[in-house]
Amino acid sequence: MKRKVLIALALIALLSFNSYAQEKERRFGFELSGGPSFTTREIDDAGLKTGFGFEGTLHYRFMPHLGVYGGWGWNRSASDDSFAGNDICFEETGYIFGLNFSHPVNNSGLSYFLRAGGLFNHIETENRDGDIINDTGHGFGFQLAAGIDIKLGSDWSLSPGIKFNSLSRETEYEGTPRKLFWQYISAGIGVSKKF
């Protein structure tokens, strides 16, 4: 009986020490990131040019290397010739959420991260004047991302990485039903602050 009590007390002490060490590390973070995007699958017959986008996300780490993230993102690509006419822009905007795995690389001040999550976004079609001529409404898609986190000090870091977004939405344009399926890879850099 004494041995079981001693083992239980030792486990409690070890878990308490581990929790205390984790509490010293910041659990929350905010990240702003942006960069160019490259279409891997065109929207219908639209030949899309290189686009640009950005995201703002909040992070919460609930385990030593695992956390959740959520936020808002925007991406825009132009097309000279599409089903919607000439000189058209397509914008994907909406919400992002998912899991973030981050692991340090030895004692180098670097870590790598892997993210897998969902999107709740919509695709807007805009004419050359910036007027919205079609909106698909929000729907679900997915996002995969990977990169490196470079510590800058004072809980700031720089995060270069790549992400893959995939979104499929149905809409009607001038009486014709259309399925807009947009996939792109984005290469970007983020700045984050832990608190």
C-alpha positions in Angstrom: 0.0 0.0 0.0 2.8 2.4 0.9 4.5 1.8 -2.4 1.3 2.6 -4.4 0.9 5.9 -2.4 4.5 6.8 -3.0 4.2 6.1 -6.7 1.0 8.1 -6.9 2.6 11.0 -5.1 5.7 10.9 -7.3 3.4 10.9 -10.4 1.4 13.9 -9.1 4.6 15.8 -8.3 6.0 15.0 -11.8 2.8 16.1 -13.5 2.7 19.3 -11.4 6.3 20.2 -12.3 5.6 19.5 -16.0 2.4 21.7 -15.8 4.4 24.5 -14.1 7.1 24.4 -16.7 4.5 24.6 -19.5 2.8 27.5 -17.8 6.0 29.6 -18.2 5.7 29.2 -21.9 3.1 31.5 -23.5 -0.1 29.7 -24.6 -1.7 32.4 -26.7 -0.5 34.0 -29.9 -1.6 36.3 -32.7 -0.2 36.1 -36.2 -0.5 38.3 -39.3 0.8 36.7 -42.5 0.6 37.4 -46.2 2.2 36.7 -49.6 1.6 35.7 -53.2 -0.7 32.9 -54.3 -0.4 30.6 -57.3 -3.5 28.8 -58.7 -3.3 25.1 -59.0 -6.8 24.7 -60.3 -8.6 27.4 -62.2 -12.0 28.7 -61.4 -14.2 27.3 -64.2 -12.5 28.6 -67.4 -10.9 31.7 -65.8 -7.1 32.0 -66.5 -6.0 33.4 -63.1 -2.9 35.5 -62.6 -0.6 35.3 -59.6 -2.7 36.6 -56.7 -2.1 37.9 -53.2 -3.6 37.3 -49.8 -3.3 37.7 -46.1 -4.5 36.1 -42.8 -4.9 37.2 -39.2 -5.1 34.3 -36.7 -5.3 33.7 -33.0 -3.5 30.6 -31.6 -4.0 28.7 -28.4 -1.6 25.9 -27.3 -3.3 23.4 -25.1 -0.5 20.8 -25.2 3.3 21.2 -25.4 3.3 20.9 -29.2 -0.3 21.0 -30.2 -2.8 23.9 -30.4 -5.7 25.3 -32.2 -6.0 28.4 -34.4 -8.8 30.5 -35.9 -9.1 33.7 -37.8 -9.9 35.5 -41.0 -8.3 35.4 -44.4 -8.5 37.1 -47.8 -7.1 36.2 -51.2 -7.5 37.9 -54.6 -6.6 36.8 -58.1 -7.3 38.7 -61.4 -8.3 37.3 -64.8 -8.1 39.0 -68.2 -10.7 36.6 -69.7 -13.3 34.5 -67.8 -16.9 33.4 -67.9 -17.8 36.6 -66.1 -16.1 38.8 -68.7 -12.8 40.6 -69.2 -10.7 42.3 -66.5 -12.4 40.4 -63.6 -11.1 39.7 -60.0 -12.0 36.7 -57.9 -11.8 37.1 -54.1 -11.9 34.4 -51.5 -12.7 35.6 -48.0 -13.8 34.1 -44.8 -12.9 32.2 -41.7 -10.1 29.7 -41.0 -9.8 27.2 -38.1 -7.8 24.1 -37.3 -5.0 22.3 -35.5 -1.4 23.5 -35.2 1.5 21.2 -34.4 4.8 23.0 -33.6 8.1 21.4 -32.6 11.4 22.9 -31.8 14.5 22.0 -33.8 17.1 21.2 -31.0 18.1 24.4 -29.2 18.4 26.5 -32.3 15.6 29.0 -31.7 13.8 27.5 -34.7 10.7 25.3 -34.8 8.7 23.8 -37.6 4.9 23.9 -37.8 2.3 21.8 -39.5 -1.4 23.0 -39.8 -4.5 21.3 -40.9 -7.8 23.0 -40.8 -11.1 24.1 -42.4 -12.3 27.1 -44.2 -15.8 28.7 -44.1 -15.3 31.0 -47.1 -17.1 32.5 -50.1 -15.9 33.6 -53.6 -16.8 37.0 -54.8 -16.5 38.0 -58.5 -15.7 41.7 -59.0 -15.7 43.8 -62.2 -12.9 46.3 -63.0 -14.7 49.1 -61.0 -14.6 46.9 -57.9 -18.3 46.2 -57.9 -19.4 42.7 -56.7 -21.2 41.0 -59.6 -21.5 37.6 -58.0 -21.2 36.1 -54.5 -21.3 32.3 -53.9 -22.2 32.5 -50.2 -20.1 30.8 -47.5 -19.3 27.1 -47.5 -16.7 24.7 -46.2 -13.2 24.0 -47.7 -9.9 23.0 -46.2 -6.4 24.3 -45.6 -3.0 22.6 -45.2 0.1 24.6 -44.2 3.7 24.1 -43.1 6.6 26.4 -42.3 9.3 27.5 -39.9 9.0 29.7 -36.8 12.1 31.9 -36.2 12.3 33.4 -32.7 13.2 37.1 -32.7 13.0 37.6 -28.9 10.5 39.2 -26.5 7.9 36.6 -27.6 8.0 37.8 -31.3 8.8 35.5 -34.2 8.9 35.4 -38.0 7.1 32.5 -39.7 7.9 31.8 -43.4 5.7 29.0 -44.9 3.5 27.7 -47.5 -0.2 26.8 -47.4 -2.7 25.1 -49.7 -6.4 26.2 -49.8 -9.2 24.4 -51.5 -12.8 25.7 -51.8 -15.7 24.5 -53.9 -18.8 26.6 -54.2 -21.9 26.5 -56.4 -23.5 29.7 -57.8 -25.6 30.9 -60.7 -24.2 33.5 -63.1 -26.5 35.1 -65.7 -29.0 32.2 -65.3 -26.3 29.5 -65.8 -25.4 27.3 -62.8 -21.7 27.1 -62.2 -19.5 25.2 -59.8 -16.5 27.3 -58.8 -13.6 25.1 -57.6 -10.6 27.1 -56.5 -7.3 25.7 -55.3 -4.1 27.6 -54.8 -0.7 27.5 -53.0 0.4 30.6 -51.1 4.0 31.3 -50.1 4.0 33.9 -47.4 5.7 35.2 -44.3 4.0 35.9 -40.9 4.9 37.9 -37.9 3.6 36.6 -34.6 3.5 37.6 -30.9 2.9 35.3 -28.0 1.2 36.4 -24.9 
